[in-house]
């Protein structure tokens, strides 16, 4: 069993990194707002169709990182130095672990990834995006609808133990039903605090949830791979092609690593060294994935647009990447979006 101090240290590290990532994502969302005079110039302003969708991407990435706080024992568990005892008392029942699975894996992860995919696909659309009535609302609505099947599957798994209390799914992971459907492990250990015999909840990843998110990730990887390959073929120069392919490789590699590490936690007990190392590595892959996607689809395009608009010969390719239009030859100019 991992010492209590080490367990809390890992949680504090996740707490700090996710909090910092949350603030950086919000800063990126502010950067995406075309309030600067350079972005209000006609050539740039008319291209910034999907700036609201980019804000949705940044905010969902920020919330996905912050959702990791729901599973932190050092924050919600007995003996927490942050939350008062009246809060840690009711957190023993594993409610936050169930909420974490639904909010993080069922909603925010697929929504974030689907918004990124739709922004990439908009770069390949032959139709002018401003012809739609609300192109940004369309991106958000499609991403939300696409997340619903995964959310439904994860919610069933997460709340099955609460709906079937007689099954005792959260007592041990040595039995197959518990391995597949337990959202947490009810541990009886000194870290759970007095009186003796009290239990506390340590969040885990049910195997059924890992399967559901893995199937989604596989389908997503196929779609993103096809989209980014088409973008690379349409790129007007080697530098833009290399940027697209780098984004593809980094995003798919980090997504695969995150899913693999999440599934690998099934091999360890939640209070053990193996589980904590795998969970920390899984979170690191998630943070790197959010950073890669947000930097590639929001921060760099905005900075490119600002740099291009400061020159008389602003590059249509760079301005196209800011608007969600393809960095390709003959990319159409876009008007303001809703």
C-alpha positions as CSV (number, residue, x, y, z in Angstrom):
1,X,0.0,0.0,0.0
2,X,1.3,3.4,-0.9
3,X,2.0,5.7,2.1
4,X,-0.6,8.3,2.8
5,X,1.8,11.2,2.3
6,X,2.8,10.0,-1.2
7,X,-0.9,9.5,-2.1
8,X,-1.6,13.1,-1.1
9,X,1.5,14.4,-2.8
10,X,0.4,12.9,-6.1
11,X,-3.1,14.4,-5.7
12,X,-1.6,17.8,-4.8
13,X,0.5,17.7,-8.0
14,X,-2.6,16.9,-10.0
15,X,-4.4,19.7,-8.2
16,X,-1.7,22.2,-9.1
17,X,-1.2,21.2,-12.7
18,X,-4.9,21.0,-13.5
19,X,-5.5,24.4,-11.8
20,X,-2.7,26.0,-13.8
21,X,-4.0,24.4,-17.0
22,X,-7.5,25.7,-16.2
23,X,-6.2,29.3,-16.0
24,X,-4.1,29.0,-19.1
25,X,-7.0,27.6,-21.1
26,X,-9.2,30.5,-19.9
27,X,-6.4,32.9,-21.0
28,X,-6.4,31.2,-24.4
29,X,-10.2,31.7,-24.6
30,X,-9.7,35.4,-24.0
31,X,-7.0,35.5,-26.6
32,X,-9.5,34.0,-29.1
33,X,-11.9,36.9,-28.7
34,X,-11.3,39.3,-31.7
35,X,-11.3,42.5,-29.6
36,X,-7.9,43.7,-30.7
37,X,-7.7,46.4,-33.4
38,X,-5.6,44.1,-35.5
39,X,-8.3,41.5,-35.5
40,X,-11.0,44.1,-36.2
41,X,-9.4,45.0,-39.6
42,X,-11.7,43.9,-42.4
43,X,-9.4,41.3,-43.9
44,X,-9.0,39.6,-40.5
45,X,-12.4,40.2,-39.0
46,X,-14.3,38.7,-41.9
47,X,-12.2,35.5,-41.6
48,X,-12.9,34.9,-37.9
49,X,-16.0,32.9,-38.3
50,X,-15.3,30.2,-35.7
51,X,-13.9,32.3,-32.8
52,X,-16.8,31.3,-30.6
53,X,-16.3,27.7,-31.3
54,X,-12.6,28.1,-30.4
55,X,-13.7,29.6,-27.1
56,X,-15.9,26.6,-26.5
57,X,-12.8,24.4,-27.2
58,X,-10.7,26.3,-24.7
59,X,-13.4,26.4,-22.0
60,X,-14.2,22.7,-22.4
61,X,-10.5,21.8,-22.1
62,X,-10.2,24.0,-19.0
63,X,-13.2,22.2,-17.4
64,X,-11.9,18.8,-18.4
65,X,-8.7,19.5,-16.5
66,X,-10.6,20.9,-13.5
67,X,-12.9,17.9,-13.4
68,X,-9.9,15.9,-12.2
69,X,-10.4,17.5,-8.8
70,X,-13.6,15.4,-8.3
71,X,-11.5,12.3,-7.8
72,X,-8.7,13.6,-5.6
73,X,-8.5,11.9,-2.2
74,X,-6.3,14.6,-0.8
75,X,-9.1,17.1,-1.5
76,X,-12.2,15.3,-0.5
77,X,-11.0,12.4,1.6
78,X,-10.8,12.2,5.4
79,X,-8.0,14.3,6.9
80,X,-8.1,16.7,4.0
81,X,-6.1,19.9,4.7
82,X,-8.3,21.8,2.2
83,X,-11.9,20.7,2.8
84,X,-13.6,20.8,6.2
85,X,-14.8,17.7,8.0
86,X,-18.4,18.3,7.2
87,X,-17.6,18.0,3.5
88,X,-15.3,14.9,3.7
89,X,-18.0,13.1,5.7
90,X,-20.4,12.8,2.8
91,X,-17.7,12.2,0.3
92,X,-17.1,8.7,1.8
93,X,-20.1,7.3,-0.2
94,X,-18.3,7.7,-3.6
95,X,-20.7,10.2,-5.0
96,X,-17.9,12.3,-6.4
97,X,-16.3,9.3,-8.1
98,X,-19.5,8.6,-9.9
99,X,-19.8,12.3,-10.9
100,X,-16.2,12.3,-12.1
101,X,-16.8,9.5,-14.5
102,X,-19.9,11.2,-16.0
103,X,-18.6,14.7,-16.1
104,X,-15.0,14.0,-17.2
105,X,-15.1,10.8,-19.3
106,X,-18.7,11.0,-20.4
107,X,-19.2,14.6,-21.3
108,X,-16.2,16.9,-21.3
109,X,-13.7,14.6,-23.0
110,X,-15.8,13.7,-26.0
111,X,-17.2,17.3,-26.3
112,X,-13.6,18.7,-26.3
113,X,-12.4,16.2,-28.8
114,X,-15.4,16.6,-31.1
115,X,-15.2,20.4,-31.2
116,X,-11.5,20.0,-32.2
117,X,-12.5,17.6,-35.0
118,X,-15.3,19.8,-36.3
119,X,-13.0,22.8,-36.4
120,X,-10.5,20.7,-38.5
121,X,-13.3,19.5,-40.8
122,X,-14.6,23.1,-41.3
123,X,-11.2,23.8,-42.9
124,X,-12.1,21.3,-45.6
125,X,-15.6,22.4,-46.2
126,X,-16.3,23.6,-49.7
127,X,-19.3,25.6,-48.5
128,X,-18.7,29.0,-47.1
129,X,-19.3,28.6,-43.3
130,X,-21.0,32.0,-43.0
131,X,-23.9,30.6,-45.2
132,X,-25.1,28.7,-42.2
133,X,-27.2,30.7,-39.9
134,X,-25.2,29.9,-36.7
135,X,-22.0,28.1,-37.6
136,X,-20.6,28.3,-34.1
137,X,-23.8,27.0,-32.5
138,X,-23.8,24.2,-35.1
139,X,-20.3,23.1,-34.0
140,X,-21.3,23.1,-30.3
141,X,-24.6,21.4,-30.9
142,X,-23.1,18.6,-33.0
143,X,-20.3,18.0,-30.5
144,X,-22.7,17.9,-27.6
145,X,-25.0,15.5,-29.5
146,X,-22.0,13.3,-30.3
147,X,-21.0,13.1,-26.7
148,X,-24.5,11.9,-25.5
149,X,-24.1,8.2,-26.4
150,X,-20.8,8.0,-24.5
151,X,-22.3,9.9,-21.6
152,X,-25.3,7.6,-21.4
153,X,-23.0,4.5,-21.4
154,X,-20.7,5.9,-18.8
155,X,-23.6,7.1,-16.6
156,X,-25.1,3.6,-16.5
157,X,-21.7,2.1,-15.4
158,X,-21.0,4.8,-12.9
159,X,-24.4,4.6,-11.1
160,X,-25.0,0.9,-11.4
161,X,-23.5,0.3,-7.9
162,X,-25.9,2.9,-6.4
163,X,-28.9,1.4,-8.2
164,X,-28.0,-2.1,-7.1
165,X,-26.7,-1.7,-3.5
166,X,-27.1,-5.4,-2.8
167,X,-24.5,-6.3,-5.4
168,X,-21.7,-4.7,-3.3
169,X,-19.8,-3.8,-6.4
170,X,-17.5,-1.3,-4.6
171,X,-16.4,-3.7,-1.8
172,X,-13.6,-5.5,-3.8
173,X,-12.1,-5.6,-7.3
174,X,-11.3,-9.3,-7.1
175,X,-14.6,-10.2,-8.7
176,X,-15.4,-9.7,-12.3
177,X,-18.6,-7.6,-11.8
178,X,-16.7,-5.2,-9.5
179,X,-13.8,-4.9,-12.0
180,X,-16.2,-4.0,-14.7
181,X,-18.7,-1.7,-12.9
182,X,-17.2,-0.4,-9.6
183,X,-16.7,3.4,-9.7
184,X,-14.7,3.4,-6.5
185,X,-13.3,1.0,-3.9
186,X,-14.5,1.4,-0.4
187,X,-11.3,1.1,1.6
188,X,-10.9,0.5,5.3
189,X,-7.5,1.8,6.2
190,X,-5.9,4.2,8.7
191,X,-6.0,7.0,6.2
192,X,-9.8,6.8,6.4
193,X,-9.5,8.3,9.9
194,X,-11.3,7.4,13.2
195,X,-13.4,5.8,14.3
196,X,-12.0,2.4,13.4
197,X,-13.9,0.6,10.8
198,X,-14.9,3.7,8.8
199,X,-14.4,3.4,5.1
200,X,-13.4,6.0,2.5
201,X,-13.8,6.0,-1.3
202,X,-10.9,5.7,-3.7
203,X,-11.9,6.4,-7.3
204,X,-11.1,3.8,-10.0
205,X,-11.8,3.4,-13.7
206,X,-14.3,0.6,-14.3
207,X,-13.4,-1.8,-17.1
208,X,-16.7,-1.1,-18.8
209,X,-16.0,2.6,-18.9
210,X,-12.5,2.0,-20.3
211,X,-14.1,-0.1,-23.1
212,X,-16.7,2.6,-23.9
213,X,-14.1,5.4,-24.0
214,X,-11.7,3.2,-25.9
215,X,-14.3,2.5,-28.6
216,X,-15.0,6.3,-28.9
217,X,-11.3,7.1,-29.0
218,X,-10.7,4.5,-31.8
219,X,-13.6,6.0,-33.9
220,X,-12.3,9.5,-33.2
221,X,-8.7,8.6,-34.2
222,X,-10.0,7.3,-37.5
223,X,-12.0,10.4,-38.2
224,X,-9.3,12.8,-37.1
225,X,-6.6,10.9,-39.1
226,X,-8.7,11.1,-42.3
227,X,-9.4,14.8,-41.8
228,X,-5.8,15.8,-41.0
229,X,-4.5,13.8,-43.9
230,X,-6.9,15.6,-46.2
231,X,-5.7,18.9,-44.7
232,X,-2.1,18.0,-45.3
233,X,-2.7,17.1,-48.9
234,X,-4.4,20.5,-49.5
235,X,-1.7,22.6,-47.7
236,X,-0.1,25.2,-50.0
237,X,3.4,24.7,-48.7
238,X,5.6,22.3,-46.8
239,X,5.6,24.3,-43.6
240,X,1.8,24.2,-43.3
241,X,1.8,20.5,-44.2
242,X,4.4,19.7,-41.6
243,X,2.3,21.7,-39.0
244,X,-0.8,19.7,-39.8
245,X,1.0,16.3,-39.7
246,X,2.7,17.2,-36.4
247,X,-0.7,18.1,-34.9
248,X,-2.0,14.8,-36.1
249,X,0.8,12.7,-34.7
250,X,0.9,14.4,-31.4
251,X,-2.9,14.4,-30.8
252,X,-3.4,10.7,-31.8
253,X,-0.3,9.6,-29.8
254,X,-1.4,11.4,-26.6
255,X,-5.0,10.2,-27.0
256,X,-3.8,6.6,-27.4
257,X,-1.4,6.9,-24.4
258,X,-4.1,8.4,-22.2
259,X,-6.6,5.6,-23.1
260,X,-3.9,2.9,-22.6
261,X,-2.8,4.2,-19.2
262,X,-6.4,4.6,-18.1
263,X,-7.1,0.9,-19.0
264,X,-3.8,-0.2,-17.4
265,X,-4.9,1.1,-14.0
266,X,-7.2,-2.0,-13.9
267,X,-4.1,-4.0,-13.0
268,X,-3.4,-2.2,-9.8
269,X,-5.2,-1.5,-6.5
270,X,-6.3,2.1,-6.0
271,X,-4.2,2.4,-2.8
272,X,-1.1,0.9,-4.4
273,X,2.0,2.2,-6.1
274,X,1.2,0.8,-9.6
275,X,-2.2,2.4,-9.7
276,X,-1.0,5.8,-8.6
277,X,1.9,5.8,-11.1
278,X,-0.4,4.8,-14.0
279,X,-3.0,7.4,-12.9
280,X,-0.4,10.2,-12.7
281,X,0.9,9.3,-16.2
282,X,-2.7,9.2,-17.5
283,X,-3.3,12.6,-16.2
284,X,0.0,13.9,-17.7
285,X,-1.1,12.5,-21.1
286,X,-4.5,14.3,-20.8
287,X,-2.9,17.6,-19.8
288,X,-0.5,17.3,-22.8
289,X,-3.4,16.5,-25.1
290,X,-5.3,19.5,-24.0
291,X,-2.2,21.7,-24.4
292,X,-1.5,20.3,-27.9
293,X,-5.0,20.8,-29.2
294,X,-5.6,24.2,-27.7
295,X,-2.2,25.5,-28.9
296,X,-2.6,24.1,-32.4
297,X,-6.2,25.2,-33.0
298,X,-6.5,28.4,-31.0
299,X,-3.3,30.0,-29.8
300,X,-1.0,29.6,-32.8
301,X,-3.7,30.5,-35.4
302,X,-4.6,33.7,-33.4
303,X,-0.9,34.7,-33.1
304,X,-0.5,34.0,-36.8
305,X,-3.4,36.2,-37.6
306,X,-2.1,39.0,-35.4
307,X,1.4,38.7,-37.0
308,X,-0.1,38.5,-40.5
309,X,-2.4,41.5,-40.0
310,X,0.6,43.6,-38.8
311,X,2.1,43.3,-42.3
312,X,0.7,44.8,-45.5
313,X,1.1,41.5,-47.3
314,X,-0.9,39.4,-44.8
315,X,-0.8,35.7,-45.6
316,X,-4.2,34.3,-46.6
317,X,-3.0,30.9,-45.4
318,X,-2.3,32.1,-41.9
319,X,-5.5,34.1,-41.8
320,X,-7.4,31.0,-43.1
321,X,-6.0,29.0,-40.2
322,X,-7.4,31.6,-37.8
323,X,-10.9,31.5,-39.3
324,X,-11.3,27.8,-39.4
325,X,-10.8,27.9,-43.2
326,X,-8.1,25.6,-44.8
327,X,-4.5,26.7,-45.0
328,X,-4.8,25.8,-48.7
329,X,-4.8,27.4,-52.1
330,X,-8.0,29.1,-53.0
331,X,-9.4,29.2,-49.4
332,X,-12.5,31.4,-49.6
333,X,-12.8,34.5,-47.4
334,X,-15.4,34.1,-44.7
335,X,-17.7,36.6,-43.1
336,X,-18.6,37.0,-39.5
337,X,-20.2,34.0,-37.8
338,X,-22.8,33.8,-35.2
